Amino acid sequence: MKRISKKLAKALPLAAAGIASAAHAVGDLPGGPSVRQLNLPVGVTGISQDQHLLHTGMLITCTVIFVAVFAVMFYSIWKHRKSKGYQAANFHESVAVEIAWTVIPFLIVIVMALTATKTLVAQKDTTNADLTIKATGYQWKWGYDYLNGEGAGLGFISTLLPAHREMSNNGAKGTIPDNYLLEVDNPLVVPVDKKIRIITTANDVIHAFAVPQFGIKQDAIPGFVRDTWFRAEKTGDYYGQCQELCGKEHAYMPIHVKVVSAADYTAWVADQQKKAAAKLDDPNKVWTLPDMLARGEKVYAANCAACHQANGKGGGPVKALDADEKVLNADHTVQIHVLLNGQNNNTMPSWKQLSDTDIAAVITYTKNSWSNKTGQLVQPSEVLAQRNK
């Protein structure tokens, strides 16, 4: 027993050191969040700074009231306890005391309400925006569409980087980046010192668009639109996450907003417009199998591998694509309908937001990868025909 106790005594400090080092493996991000952050961030918008000030002020006010009231109460109980011979007083109500403990709390509440109302009204004032962006929640990614302002017409899907998902699948071992499970392939890019209006909606279930450094959180509800806004006062990368429990991949639905200078934003818009123009493929173009497979591999890696895995084996409620009967089916419309409409109560979501060429490419890729050596080639015109039905 003594030997066991000695071994435990040596092992416990080492274990504690290991836990401590693991806990410190991830550092603070310049744009938040911070490790072991307990308080609201000061943030980089006027609204977030007002929220922090309100929170701090009300916390101090409530703490002072709590300490004062309970101090008087406990002092009175201790000072006038029965063991010291004190007798309970017999008196009727005091009008002065009644007025005091009614008026003073009322005035405190009014002051708190006035200061909070100003911030709440400002939070909802989405008028005169320089840029309007629609954020659509999908299981489990975000779609961004630039509706008004510089960059209008741009749109893309933002998904957690596959490398971060792979780290999670492997138990987050080894060197973990500070932005673990927060970095995406296509961040939302906005200019600094401009009023950005965010319109939220969802494709499947309720999501929530939230970025603490901006002081915003707005539910994204299927069939409805809500809006919020922010004006970032500092360039940098800022992170958030979906804050509604939206299903099994909820933890893998980050928000990455990149705030850049006006000149950099203009350059980014020009680059994105060039890329968007390049993606406007003719749906009637006839593709060869090698070209379609090359494109399909990229589409699969960006949008499908997170759930179905790179080897096509799936996992849990996510069906395997390797040797799946719908993938092997010679009738291409079967798999096309799955991608356009989803299935299994949106466990497999709709991918209508992808172009006809991308859908045809990823279907072709799955039909010819792993053990699925069908030799089948799906053309964009087939997808377009089913989309228009």
TORKOL-4160 file (C-alpha; in steps of 0.2 Angstrom, whole numbers, padded with zeros to 4 digits, m for minus):
389
<pt num="1" X="0000" Y="0000" Z="0000"/>
<pt num="2" X="0014" Y="0012" Z="0004"/>
<pt num="3" X="0022" Y="0009" Z="m0013"/>
<pt num="4" X="0006" Y="0012" Z="m0021"/>
<pt num="5" X="0003" Y="0028" Z="m0011"/>
<pt num="6" X="0021" Y="0034" Z="m0016"/>
<pt num="7" X="0017" Y="0030" Z="m0035"/>
<pt num="8" X="0001" Y="0040" Z="m0034"/>
<pt num="9" X="0010" Y="0054" Z="m0025"/>
<pt num="10" X="0022" Y="0055" Z="m0039"/>
<pt num="11" X="0009" Y="0052" Z="m0053"/>
<pt num="12" X="m0004" Y="0065" Z="m0047"/>
<pt num="13" X="0008" Y="0081" Z="m0049"/>
<pt num="14" X="0013" Y="0074" Z="m0066"/>
<pt num="15" X="m0005" Y="0072" Z="m0071"/>
<pt num="16" X="m0010" Y="0089" Z="m0065"/>
<pt num="17" X="0004" Y="0097" Z="m0075"/>
<pt num="18" X="m0001" Y="0087" Z="m0090"/>
<pt num="19" X="m0019" Y="0094" Z="m0088"/>
<pt num="20" X="m0013" Y="0111" Z="m0085"/>
<pt num="21" X="m0002" Y="0111" Z="m0101"/>
<pt num="22" X="m0016" Y="0104" Z="m0111"/>
<pt num="23" X="m0028" Y="0118" Z="m0104"/>
<pt num="24" X="m0015" Y="0131" Z="m0110"/>
<pt num="25" X="m0012" Y="0123" Z="m0127"/>
<pt num="26" X="m0024" Y="0136" Z="m0135"/>
<pt num="27" X="m0020" Y="0154" Z="m0133"/>
<pt num="28" X="m0031" Y="0170" Z="m0134"/>
<pt num="29" X="m0036" Y="0176" Z="m0151"/>
<pt num="30" X="m0033" Y="0194" Z="m0156"/>
<pt num="31" X="m0051" Y="0196" Z="m0161"/>
<pt num="32" X="m0058" Y="0185" Z="m0147"/>
<pt num="33" X="m0062" Y="0173" Z="m0139"/>
<pt num="34" X="m0050" Y="0173" Z="m0124"/>
<pt num="35" X="m0045" Y="0158" Z="m0114"/>
<pt num="36" X="m0056" Y="0156" Z="m0099"/>
<pt num="37" X="m0065" Y="0172" Z="m0103"/>
<pt num="38" X="m0079" Y="0175" Z="m0090"/>
<pt num="39" X="m0085" Y="0193" Z="m0094"/>
<pt num="40" X="m0092" Y="0201" Z="m0109"/>
<pt num="41" X="m0079" Y="0207" Z="m0122"/>
<pt num="42" X="m0077" Y="0226" Z="m0124"/>
<pt num="43" X="m0078" Y="0223" Z="m0142"/>
<pt num="44" X="m0074" Y="0233" Z="m0158"/>
<pt num="45" X="m0091" Y="0241" Z="m0161"/>
<pt num="46" X="m0100" Y="0255" Z="m0152"/>
<pt num="47" X="m0114" Y="0244" Z="m0147"/>
<pt num="48" X="m0103" Y="0230" Z="m0140"/>
<pt num="49" X="m0094" Y="0244" Z="m0129"/>
<pt num="50" X="m0111" Y="0251" Z="m0123"/>
<pt num="51" X="m0116" Y="0233" Z="m0119"/>
<pt num="52" X="m0100" Y="0230" Z="m0109"/>
<pt num="53" X="m0102" Y="0247" Z="m0100"/>
<pt num="54" X="m0121" Y="0243" Z="m0096"/>
<pt num="55" X="m0116" Y="0226" Z="m0090"/>
<pt num="56" X="m0102" Y="0232" Z="m0078"/>
<pt num="57" X="m0113" Y="0246" Z="m0072"/>
<pt num="58" X="m0128" Y="0236" Z="m0068"/>
<pt num="59" X="m0117" Y="0222" Z="m0060"/>
<pt num="60" X="m0109" Y="0235" Z="m0048"/>
<pt num="61" X="m0126" Y="0243" Z="m0044"/>
<pt num="62" X="m0134" Y="0226" Z="m0040"/>
<pt num="63" X="m0118" Y="0220" Z="m0030"/>
<pt num="64" X="m0119" Y="0236" Z="m0020"/>
<pt num="65" X="m0137" Y="0234" Z="m0016"/>
<pt num="66" X="m0135" Y="0216" Z="m0012"/>
<pt num="67" X="m0121" Y="0220" Z="0000"/>
<pt num="68" X="m0129" Y="0234" Z="0008"/>
<pt num="69" X="m0146" Y="0226" Z="0011"/>
<pt num="70" X="m0139" Y="0210" Z="0018"/>
<pt num="71" X="m0126" Y="0219" Z="0028"/>
<pt num="72" X="m0140" Y="0228" Z="0037"/>
<pt num="73" X="m0150" Y="0212" Z="0039"/>
<pt num="74" X="m0137" Y="0202" Z="0046"/>
<pt num="75" X="m0130" Y="0216" Z="0057"/>
<pt num="76" X="m0148" Y="0218" Z="0064"/>
<pt num="77" X="m0150" Y="0199" Z="0067"/>
<pt num="78" X="m0133" Y="0198" Z="0076"/>
<pt num="79" X="m0134" Y="0214" Z="0086"/>
<pt num="80" X="m0152" Y="0211" Z="0092"/>
<pt num="81" X="m0152" Y="0192" Z="0095"/>
<pt num="82" X="m0162" Y="0185" Z="0109"/>
<pt num="83" X="m0147" Y="0178" Z="0118"/>
<pt num="84" X="m0142" Y="0196" Z="0122"/>
<pt num="85" X="m0159" Y="0199" Z="0130"/>
<pt num="86" X="m0166" Y="0210" Z="0116"/>
<pt num="87" X="m0185" Y="0209" Z="0114"/>
<pt num="88" X="m0194" Y="0211" Z="0098"/>
<pt num="89" X="m0202" Y="0228" Z="0095"/>
<pt num="90" X="m0220" Y="0230" Z="0093"/>
<pt num="91" X="m0224" Y="0244" Z="0081"/>
<pt num="92" X="m0235" Y="0249" Z="0066"/>
<pt num="93" X="m0229" Y="0253" Z="0049"/>
<pt num="94" X="m0219" Y="0269" Z="0046"/>
<pt num="95" X="m0225" Y="0280" Z="0031"/>
<pt num="96" X="m0207" Y="0287" Z="0029"/>
<pt num="97" X="m0199" Y="0270" Z="0028"/>
<pt num="98" X="m0213" Y="0264" Z="0016"/>
<pt num="99" X="m0210" Y="0279" Z="0004"/>
<pt num="100" X="m0191" Y="0277" Z="0005"/>
<pt num="101" X="m0191" Y="0259" Z="0000"/>
<pt num="102" X="m0203" Y="0262" Z="m0014"/>
<pt num="103" X="m0196" Y="0278" Z="m0021"/>
<pt num="104" X="m0177" Y="0273" Z="m0021"/>
<pt num="105" X="m0179" Y="0256" Z="m0030"/>
<pt num="106" X="m0191" Y="0265" Z="m0042"/>
<pt num="107" X="m0178" Y="0278" Z="m0046"/>
<pt num="108" X="m0164" Y="0265" Z="m0048"/>
<pt num="109" X="m0174" Y="0255" Z="m0060"/>
<pt num="110" X="m0179" Y="0270" Z="m0070"/>
<pt num="111" X="m0160" Y="0275" Z="m0072"/>
<pt num="112" X="m0156" Y="0258" Z="m0077"/>
<pt num="113" X="m0170" Y="0257" Z="m0089"/>
<pt num="114" X="m0166" Y="0273" Z="m0097"/>
<pt num="115" X="m0148" Y="0269" Z="m0100"/>
<pt num="116" X="m0152" Y="0251" Z="m0107"/>
<pt num="117" X="m0166" Y="0258" Z="m0118"/>
<pt num="118" X="m0155" Y="0269" Z="m0128"/>
<pt num="119" X="m0143" Y="0254" Z="m0132"/>
<pt num="120" X="m0158" Y="0243" Z="m0136"/>
<pt num="121" X="m0165" Y="0255" Z="m0148"/>
<pt num="122" X="m0148" Y="0258" Z="m0156"/>
<pt num="123" X="m0146" Y="0239" Z="m0158"/>
<pt num="124" X="m0162" Y="0238" Z="m0169"/>
<pt num="125" X="m0159" Y="0253" Z="m0180"/>
<pt num="126" X="m0154" Y="0245" Z="m0196"/>
<pt num="127" X="m0157" Y="0260" Z="m0207"/>
<pt num="128" X="m0145" Y="0268" Z="m0218"/>
<pt num="129" X="m0134" Y="0253" Z="m0220"/>
<pt num="130" X="m0118" Y="0255" Z="m0231"/>
<pt num="131" X="m0119" Y="0236" Z="m0235"/>
<pt num="132" X="m0133" Y="0223" Z="m0233"/>
<pt num="133" X="m0129" Y="0205" Z="m0232"/>
<pt num="134" X="m0140" Y="0190" Z="m0230"/>
<pt num="135" X="m0134" Y="0176" Z="m0219"/>
<pt num="136" X="m0143" Y="0160" Z="m0221"/>
<pt num="137" X="m0140" Y="0146" Z="m0209"/>
<pt num="138" X="m0138" Y="0128" Z="m0215"/>
<pt num="139" X="m0135" Y="0112" Z="m0206"/>
<pt num="140" X="m0120" Y="0115" Z="m0203"/>
<pt num="141" X="m0113" Y="0130" Z="m0213"/>
<pt num="142" X="m0117" Y="0148" Z="m0217"/>
<pt num="143" X="m0122" Y="0155" Z="m0234"/>
<pt num="144" X="m0118" Y="0174" Z="m0237"/>
<pt num="145" X="m0127" Y="0184" Z="m0251"/>
<pt num="146" X="m0122" Y="0203" Z="m0253"/>
<pt num="147" X="m0138" Y="0211" Z="m0257"/>
<pt num="148" X="m0134" Y="0230" Z="m0257"/>
<pt num="149" X="m0119" Y="0241" Z="m0257"/>
<pt num="150" X="m0102" Y="0238" Z="m0264"/>
<pt num="151" X="m0101" Y="0219" Z="m0269"/>
<pt num="152" X="m0119" Y="0217" Z="m0272"/>
<pt num="153" X="m0122" Y="0201" Z="m0281"/>
<pt num="154" X="m0108" Y="0191" Z="m0273"/>
<pt num="155" X="m0113" Y="0175" Z="m0263"/>
<pt num="156" X="m0104" Y="0160" Z="m0256"/>
<pt num="157" X="m0105" Y="0146" Z="m0243"/>
<pt num="158" X="m0094" Y="0147" Z="m0228"/>
<pt num="159" X="m0089" Y="0130" Z="m0220"/>
<pt num="160" X="m0077" Y="0125" Z="m0206"/>
<pt num="161" X="m0060" Y="0120" Z="m0213"/>
<pt num="162" X="m0059" Y="0101" Z="m0216"/>
<pt num="163" X="m0042" Y="0101" Z="m0207"/>
<pt num="164" X="m0050" Y="0107" Z="m0191"/>
<pt num="165" X="m0064" Y="0094" Z="m0192"/>
<pt num="166" X="m0051" Y="0081" Z="m0195"/>
<pt num="167" X="m0042" Y="0087" Z="m0179"/>
<pt num="168" X="m0058" Y="0085" Z="m0169"/>
<pt num="169" X="m0061" Y="0067" Z="m0177"/>
<pt num="170" X="m0044" Y="0063" Z="m0170"/>
<pt num="171" X="m0047" Y="0069" Z="m0153"/>
<pt num="172" X="m0039" Y="0086" Z="m0155"/>
<pt num="173" X="m0021" Y="0079" Z="m0152"/>
<pt num="174" X="m0005" Y="0087" Z="m0156"/>
<pt num="175" X="m0003" Y="0105" Z="m0160"/>
<pt num="176" X="m0019" Y="0114" Z="m0159"/>
<pt num="177" X="m0021" Y="0131" Z="m0167"/>
<pt num="178" X="m0028" Y="0146" Z="m0157"/>
<pt num="179" X="m0043" Y="0147" Z="m0169"/>
<pt num="180" X="m0047" Y="0128" Z="m0167"/>
<pt num="181" X="m0065" Y="0125" Z="m0174"/>
<pt num="182" X="m0067" Y="0143" Z="m0179"/>
<pt num="183" X="m0058" Y="0145" Z="m0196"/>
<pt num="184" X="m0068" Y="0143" Z="m0212"/>
<pt num="185" X="m0064" Y="0142" Z="m0230"/>
<pt num="186" X="m0073" Y="0157" Z="m0235"/>
<pt num="187" X="m0074" Y="0171" Z="m0221"/>
<pt num="188" X="m0087" Y="0185" Z="m0222"/>
<pt num="189" X="m0077" Y="0200" Z="m0228"/>
<pt num="190" X="m0083" Y="0218" Z="m0224"/>
<pt num="191" X="m0075" Y="0235" Z="m0224"/>
<pt num="192" X="m0070" Y="0244" Z="m0208"/>
<pt num="193" X="m0080" Y="0259" Z="m0201"/>
<pt num="194" X="m0095" Y="0255" Z="m0212"/>
<pt num="195" X="m0113" Y="0251" Z="m0206"/>
<pt num="196" X="m0116" Y="0232" Z="m0210"/>
<pt num="197" X="m0134" Y="0226" Z="m0210"/>
<pt num="198" X="m0136" Y="0207" Z="m0208"/>
<pt num="199" X="m0152" Y="0199" Z="m0213"/>
<pt num="200" X="m0154" Y="0182" Z="m0205"/>
<pt num="201" X="m0164" Y="0167" Z="m0211"/>
<pt num="202" X="m0162" Y="0148" Z="m0211"/>
<pt num="203" X="m0164" Y="0134" Z="m0223"/>
<pt num="204" X="m0169" Y="0120" Z="m0211"/>
<pt num="205" X="m0169" Y="0123" Z="m0192"/>
<pt num="206" X="m0167" Y="0138" Z="m0181"/>
<pt num="207" X="m0149" Y="0144" Z="m0181"/>
<pt num="208" X="m0142" Y="0160" Z="m0173"/>
<pt num="209" X="m0129" Y="0172" Z="m0180"/>
<pt num="210" X="m0118" Y="0178" Z="m0166"/>
<pt num="211" X="m0102" Y="0188" Z="m0165"/>
<pt num="212" X="m0098" Y="0193" Z="m0147"/>
<pt num="213" X="m0084" Y="0206" Z="m0152"/>
<pt num="214" X="m0098" Y="0215" Z="m0162"/>
<pt num="215" X="m0111" Y="0213" Z="m0149"/>
<pt num="216" X="m0124" Y="0205" Z="m0160"/>
<pt num="217" X="m0134" Y="0189" Z="m0159"/>
<pt num="218" X="m0149" Y="0186" Z="m0170"/>
<pt num="219" X="m0159" Y="0170" Z="m0173"/>
<pt num="220" X="m0160" Y="0163" Z="m0190"/>
<pt num="221" X="m0177" Y="0156" Z="m0192"/>
<pt num="222" X="m0184" Y="0146" Z="m0207"/>
<pt num="223" X="m0197" Y="0155" Z="m0217"/>
<pt num="224" X="m0194" Y="0172" Z="m0208"/>
<pt num="225" X="m0181" Y="0186" Z="m0209"/>
<pt num="226" X="m0173" Y="0195" Z="m0195"/>
<pt num="227" X="m0160" Y="0208" Z="m0195"/>
<pt num="228" X="m0146" Y="0216" Z="m0185"/>
<pt num="229" X="m0131" Y="0227" Z="m0188"/>
<pt num="230" X="m0113" Y="0232" Z="m0183"/>
<pt num="231" X="m0100" Y="0244" Z="m0187"/>
<pt num="232" X="m0082" Y="0237" Z="m0184"/>
<pt num="233" X="m0070" Y="0251" Z="m0179"/>
<pt num="234" X="m0055" Y="0240" Z="m0180"/>
<pt num="235" X="m0048" Y="0229" Z="m0194"/>
<pt num="236" X="m0045" Y="0211" Z="m0190"/>
<pt num="237" X="m0052" Y="0193" Z="m0189"/>
<pt num="238" X="m0067" Y="0191" Z="m0177"/>
<pt num="239" X="m0076" Y="0175" Z="m0173"/>
<pt num="240" X="m0093" Y="0168" Z="m0168"/>
<pt num="241" X="m0103" Y="0153" Z="m0168"/>
<pt num="242" X="m0121" Y="0147" Z="m0171"/>
<pt num="243" X="m0129" Y="0149" Z="m0154"/>
<pt num="244" X="m0145" Y="0139" Z="m0156"/>
<pt num="245" X="m0143" Y="0120" Z="m0154"/>
<pt num="246" X="m0146" Y="0115" Z="m0172"/>
<pt num="247" X="m0141" Y="0097" Z="m0173"/>
<pt num="248" X="m0127" Y="0085" Z="m0171"/>
<pt num="249" X="m0115" Y="0096" Z="m0180"/>
<pt num="250" X="m0119" Y="0112" Z="m0170"/>
<pt num="251" X="m0101" Y="0113" Z="m0164"/>
<pt num="252" X="m0094" Y="0114" Z="m0181"/>
<pt num="253" X="m0104" Y="0129" Z="m0187"/>
<pt num="254" X="m0092" Y="0144" Z="m0184"/>
<pt num="255" X="m0093" Y="0162" Z="m0190"/>
<pt num="256" X="m0078" Y="0171" Z="m0196"/>
<pt num="257" X="m0079" Y="0189" Z="m0201"/>
<pt num="258" X="m0064" Y="0198" Z="m0208"/>
<pt num="259" X="m0064" Y="0217" Z="m0206"/>
<pt num="260" X="m0052" Y="0225" Z="m0219"/>
<pt num="261" X="m0048" Y="0243" Z="m0225"/>
<pt num="262" X="m0059" Y="0251" Z="m0238"/>
<pt num="263" X="m0045" Y="0249" Z="m0251"/>
<pt num="264" X="m0043" Y="0230" Z="m0247"/>
<pt num="265" X="m0062" Y="0227" Z="m0247"/>
<pt num="266" X="m0063" Y="0235" Z="m0265"/>
<pt num="267" X="m0049" Y="0224" Z="m0271"/>
<pt num="268" X="m0057" Y="0209" Z="m0263"/>
<pt num="269" X="m0074" Y="0213" Z="m0271"/>
<pt num="270" X="m0065" Y="0214" Z="m0288"/>
<pt num="271" X="m0056" Y="0197" Z="m0286"/>
<pt num="272" X="m0073" Y="0189" Z="m0280"/>
<pt num="273" X="m0082" Y="0196" Z="m0295"/>
<pt num="274" X="m0069" Y="0188" Z="m0307"/>
<pt num="275" X="m0070" Y="0171" Z="m0298"/>
<pt num="276" X="m0089" Y="0172" Z="m0299"/>
<pt num="277" X="m0089" Y="0176" Z="m0317"/>
<pt num="278" X="m0077" Y="0161" Z="m0320"/>
<pt num="279" X="m0089" Y="0150" Z="m0311"/>
<pt num="280" X="m0104" Y="0155" Z="m0322"/>
<pt num="281" X="m0103" Y="0139" Z="m0333"/>
<pt num="282" X="m0114" Y="0136" Z="m0347"/>
<pt num="283" X="m0126" Y="0122" Z="m0341"/>
<pt num="284" X="m0127" Y="0115" Z="m0358"/>
<pt num="285" X="m0109" Y="0112" Z="m0360"/>
<pt num="286" X="m0104" Y="0094" Z="m0362"/>
<pt num="287" X="m0090" Y="0089" Z="m0350"/>
<pt num="288" X="m0078" Y="0074" Z="m0351"/>
<pt num="289" X="m0076" Y="0062" Z="m0337"/>
<pt num="290" X="m0059" Y="0067" Z="m0331"/>
<pt num="291" X="m0063" Y="0086" Z="m0331"/>
<pt num="292" X="m0079" Y="0082" Z="m0321"/>
<pt num="293" X="m0070" Y="0071" Z="m0309"/>
<pt num="294" X="m0057" Y="0084" Z="m0305"/>
<pt num="295" X="m0070" Y="0097" Z="m0302"/>
<pt num="296" X="m0081" Y="0085" Z="m0292"/>
<pt num="297" X="m0066" Y="0081" Z="m0280"/>
<pt num="298" X="m0064" Y="0099" Z="m0275"/>
<pt num="299" X="m0083" Y="0101" Z="m0273"/>
<pt num="300" X="m0084" Y="0086" Z="m0262"/>
<pt num="301" X="m0069" Y="0091" Z="m0251"/>
<pt num="302" X="m0077" Y="0108" Z="m0248"/>
<pt num="303" X="m0095" Y="0103" Z="m0245"/>
<pt num="304" X="m0097" Y="0084" Z="m0242"/>
<pt num="305" X="m0082" Y="0077" Z="m0234"/>
<pt num="306" X="m0085" Y="0084" Z="m0217"/>
<pt num="307" X="m0100" Y="0073" Z="m0215"/>
<pt num="308" X="m0098" Y="0058" Z="m0227"/>
<pt num="309" X="m0079" Y="0058" Z="m0224"/>
<pt num="310" X="m0065" Y="0058" Z="m0237"/>
<pt num="311" X="m0067" Y="0039" Z="m0239"/>
<pt num="312" X="m0086" Y="0040" Z="m0242"/>
<pt num="313" X="m0090" Y="0029" Z="m0227"/>
<pt num="314" X="m0101" Y="0041" Z="m0218"/>
<pt num="315" X="m0104" Y="0038" Z="m0199"/>
<pt num="316" X="m0119" Y="0038" Z="m0187"/>
<pt num="317" X="m0135" Y="0044" Z="m0195"/>
<pt num="318" X="m0124" Y="0050" Z="m0211"/>
<pt num="319" X="m0126" Y="0037" Z="m0224"/>
<pt num="320" X="m0110" Y="0030" Z="m0233"/>
<pt num="321" X="m0108" Y="0035" Z="m0251"/>
<pt num="322" X="m0097" Y="0020" Z="m0255"/>
<pt num="323" X="m0107" Y="0006" Z="m0262"/>
<pt num="324" X="m0124" Y="0016" Z="m0259"/>
<pt num="325" X="m0138" Y="0010" Z="m0270"/>
<pt num="326" X="m0143" Y="0027" Z="m0274"/>
<pt num="327" X="m0126" Y="0032" Z="m0279"/>
<pt num="328" X="m0124" Y="0016" Z="m0290"/>
<pt num="329" X="m0141" Y="0018" Z="m0298"/>
<pt num="330" X="m0140" Y="0021" Z="m0317"/>
<pt num="331" X="m0154" Y="0033" Z="m0316"/>
<pt num="332" X="m0145" Y="0049" Z="m0312"/>
<pt num="333" X="m0161" Y="0058" Z="m0307"/>
<pt num="334" X="m0162" Y="0048" Z="m0291"/>
<pt num="335" X="m0146" Y="0056" Z="m0284"/>
<pt num="336" X="m0149" Y="0073" Z="m0292"/>
<pt num="337" X="m0166" Y="0074" Z="m0282"/>
<pt num="338" X="m0156" Y="0070" Z="m0266"/>
<pt num="339" X="m0144" Y="0084" Z="m0268"/>
<pt num="340" X="m0158" Y="0097" Z="m0274"/>
<pt num="341" X="m0171" Y="0092" Z="m0261"/>
<pt num="342" X="m0161" Y="0084" Z="m0246"/>
<pt num="343" X="m0168" Y="0068" Z="m0237"/>
<pt num="344" X="m0170" Y="0060" Z="m0220"/>
<pt num="345" X="m0178" Y="0075" Z="m0212"/>
<pt num="346" X="m0163" Y="0086" Z="m0218"/>
<pt num="347" X="m0150" Y="0075" Z="m0210"/>
<pt num="348" X="m0144" Y="0076" Z="m0229"/>
<pt num="349" X="m0148" Y="0095" Z="m0232"/>
<pt num="350" X="m0153" Y="0102" Z="m0249"/>
<pt num="351" X="m0138" Y="0109" Z="m0259"/>
<pt num="352" X="m0148" Y="0119" Z="m0271"/>
<pt num="353" X="m0136" Y="0134" Z="m0268"/>
<pt num="354" X="m0123" Y="0125" Z="m0278"/>
<pt num="355" X="m0122" Y="0127" Z="m0297"/>
<pt num="356" X="m0129" Y="0114" Z="m0309"/>
<pt num="357" X="m0111" Y="0111" Z="m0314"/>
<pt num="358" X="m0105" Y="0108" Z="m0296"/>
<pt num="359" X="m0119" Y="0097" Z="m0292"/>
<pt num="360" X="m0116" Y="0087" Z="m0308"/>
<pt num="361" X="m0098" Y="0086" Z="m0304"/>
<pt num="362" X="m0099" Y="0080" Z="m0286"/>
<pt num="363" X="m0112" Y="0067" Z="m0291"/>
<pt num="364" X="m0100" Y="0061" Z="m0305"/>
<pt num="365" X="m0086" Y="0060" Z="m0292"/>
<pt num="366" X="m0096" Y="0050" Z="m0280"/>
<pt num="367" X="m0101" Y="0038" Z="m0294"/>
<pt num="368" X="m0083" Y="0034" Z="m0298"/>
<pt num="369" X="m0074" Y="0035" Z="m0282"/>
<pt num="370" X="m0069" Y="0022" Z="m0269"/>
<pt num="371" X="m0077" Y="0006" Z="m0274"/>
<pt num="372" X="m0090" Y="0015" Z="m0285"/>
<pt num="373" X="m0082" Y="0012" Z="m0302"/>
<pt num="374" X="m0098" Y="0015" Z="m0312"/>
<pt num="375" X="m0090" Y="0025" Z="m0326"/>
<pt num="376" X="m0106" Y="0036" Z="m0326"/>
<pt num="377" X="m0105" Y="0054" Z="m0331"/>
<pt num="378" X="m0118" Y="0067" Z="m0326"/>
<pt num="379" X="m0120" Y="0082" Z="m0336"/>
<pt num="380" X="m0125" Y="0100" Z="m0329"/>
<pt num="381" X="m0140" Y="0100" Z="m0341"/>
<pt num="382" X="m0147" Y="0085" Z="m0332"/>
<pt num="383" X="m0147" Y="0094" Z="m0315"/>
<pt num="384" X="m0154" Y="0110" Z="m0324"/>
<pt num="385" X="m0169" Y="0099" Z="m0330"/>
<pt num="386" X="m0173" Y="0092" Z="m0313"/>
<pt num="387" X="m0171" Y="0109" Z="m0305"/>
<pt num="388" X="m0184" Y="0117" Z="m0316"/>
<pt num="389" X="m0197" Y="0104" Z="m0313"/>
